[in-house]
Amino acid sequence: EIVLTQSPGTLSSSPGERATLSCRASQSVTARSLAWYQQKPGQPPRLVIYGISSRATGIPDRFSGSGSGTDFTLTISRLEPEDFAVYYCQQYGYSPFSFGPGTKVNIK
Amino acid sequence: QVQLVESGGGVVQPGGSLRLSCVASGFTFSMFGMHWVRQSPGKGLEWVSFIQYGGSEIYYADSVKGRLTISRDDSKNTLYLRMNNLRREDTAVYYCATSVVAAATVVVPWGQGALVTVSS
């Protein structure tokens, strides 16, 4: 079973700042099967990044994903007010298709 | 309109049963694997189960194995989750979602979910 850890647990930032979120896997993620989701209060999760670095349709280019093996990063180049949310990573290469515990990005 | 709509949630006593449904529209449901994911109140996302297109592969989280059963009816564009012997810790919003690999073809937004409350 692949266990995902995310850091930091909470990131306090201001609009316009760069945000860097980390996701680490307990073993190598296969076939680039790493995704990131955004969730706002009272809403379902929304796919942001799949295949480590591919933006889902409709996701602005200030979001980017990178990494390989066991270490992955979601970067938001300039935070907009609508970006403040919880972000989850997920590996979908092997069952169980685990999620990380999430990083909350809040306004400083 | 590309969408998933869950239904069938409710309040059930411990040991009881429910069946959730997820109706898909706006895309070719039969072509994609489907997941159930749940979220307990105030908590993170927990993957529950997956069924491949055609039903050829099925997987479950250890926490639900033997109690929850995933299935699909491609003629009705519907995914199901049969939930038996429910426990208080199964209380959550249950979401259905397409396999992430579908995103290269079509991004299907998650539905609003179905709330299952297990309480006496």
Interface residues (C-beta under 8 A of the other chain):
Chain A: S33 A35 Y37 Q39 P44 P45 R46 L47 Y50 G51 S54 A56 T57 G58 V86 Y88 Q90 Y92 S95 P96 F97 S98 F99 G100 P101 G102
Chain B: H35 V37 G44 L45 E46 W47 F50 Y59 A61 D62 Y95 S99 V100 V101 A103 A104 V106 V107 P109 W110 G111 Q112 G113
